[in-house]
């Protein structure tokens, strides 16, 4: 049984959800090209979200 995310979060998901998704994907072995693409996507979204000002 797979314990973790299966699909990437929504583009509107908060930073924390993207970090958790990336962490979940990094645990998968073997790391296939598909898994690496998900990790790369998560890294890009995390960087994008870190660059945005806080909206409270």
DRENTOR-942264 format. One record per residue (C-alpha): residue number from 1; x, y, z. Coordinates in nm, 4 decimals. Last residue first. Layout:
REM DRENTOR-942264
@num = NUM, px = X, py = Y, pz = Z
...
This chain:
REM DRENTOR-942264
@num = 56, px = -0.3248, py = 3.7630, pz = 0.5742
@num = 55, px = -0.1504, py = 3.7368, pz = 0.2381
@num = 54, px = 0.2239, py = 3.6706, pz = 0.2790
@num = 53, px = 0.4375, py = 3.7990, pz = -0.0065
@num = 52, px = 0.5244, py = 3.5527, pz = -0.2829
@num = 51, px = 0.8807, py = 3.4321, pz = -0.3352
@num = 50, px = 0.8380, py = 3.1281, pz = -0.1114
@num = 49, px = 0.5394, py = 3.0262, pz = -0.3233
@num = 48, px = 0.7389, py = 3.0255, pz = -0.6460
@num = 47, px = 1.0289, py = 2.8366, pz = -0.4861
@num = 46, px = 0.7889, py = 2.5757, pz = -0.3490
@num = 45, px = 0.6127, py = 2.5480, pz = -0.6850
@num = 44, px = 0.9428, py = 2.4894, pz = -0.8674
@num = 43, px = 1.0575, py = 2.2313, pz = -0.6116
@num = 42, px = 0.7220, py = 2.0525, pz = -0.6355
@num = 41, px = 0.7468, py = 2.0340, pz = -1.0144
@num = 40, px = 1.1023, py = 1.8980, pz = -0.9888
@num = 39, px = 0.9869, py = 1.6350, pz = -0.7391
@num = 38, px = 0.6946, py = 1.5378, pz = -0.9645
@num = 37, px = 0.9314, py = 1.5139, pz = -1.2634
@num = 36, px = 1.1671, py = 1.2967, pz = -1.0551
@num = 35, px = 0.8783, py = 1.0593, pz = -0.9826
@num = 34, px = 0.7993, py = 1.0295, pz = -1.3523
@num = 33, px = 1.1661, py = 0.9713, pz = -1.4416
@num = 32, px = 1.1758, py = 0.6843, pz = -1.1934
@num = 31, px = 1.3185, py = 0.7045, pz = -0.8444
@num = 30, px = 1.3285, py = 0.3417, pz = -0.7368
@num = 29, px = 1.2328, py = 0.4010, pz = -0.4684
@num = 28, px = 0.9814, py = 0.6524, pz = -0.3349
@num = 27, px = 1.0894, py = 0.8562, pz = -0.0315
@num = 26, px = 1.1503, py = 1.1746, pz = -0.2331
@num = 25, px = 0.7856, py = 1.1722, pz = -0.3461
@num = 24, px = 0.6538, py = 1.2025, pz = 0.0104
@num = 23, px = 0.8919, py = 1.4861, pz = 0.0930
@num = 22, px = 0.7899, py = 1.6690, pz = -0.2229
@num = 21, px = 0.4207, py = 1.6297, pz = -0.1363
@num = 20, px = 0.4793, py = 1.7524, pz = 0.2190
@num = 19, px = 0.6614, py = 2.0603, pz = 0.0878
@num = 18, px = 0.3824, py = 2.1248, pz = -0.1633
@num = 17, px = 0.1184, py = 2.1009, pz = 0.1119
@num = 16, px = 0.3136, py = 2.3386, pz = 0.3353
@num = 15, px = 0.3388, py = 2.5991, pz = 0.0593
@num = 14, px = -0.0380, py = 2.6252, pz = 0.0261
@num = 13, px = -0.2313, py = 2.4654, pz = -0.2595
@num = 12, px = -0.3497, py = 2.6907, pz = -0.5453
@num = 11, px = -0.1634, py = 2.4935, pz = -0.8132
@num = 10, px = -0.3521, py = 2.1930, pz = -0.6742
@num = 9, px = -0.1422, py = 1.9292, pz = -0.5055
@num = 8, px = 0.0443, py = 1.6628, pz = -0.7018
@num = 7, px = -0.1230, py = 1.3246, pz = -0.7363
@num = 6, px = -0.0408, py = 1.0131, pz = -0.5345
@num = 5, px = 0.0458, py = 1.1660, pz = -0.1998
@num = 4, px = 0.1546, py = 0.9423, pz = 0.0796
@num = 3, px = 0.1285, py = 0.5862, pz = 0.2030
@num = 2, px = 0.1287, py = 0.3450, pz = -0.0885
@num = 1, px = 0.0000, py = 0.0000, pz = 0.0000
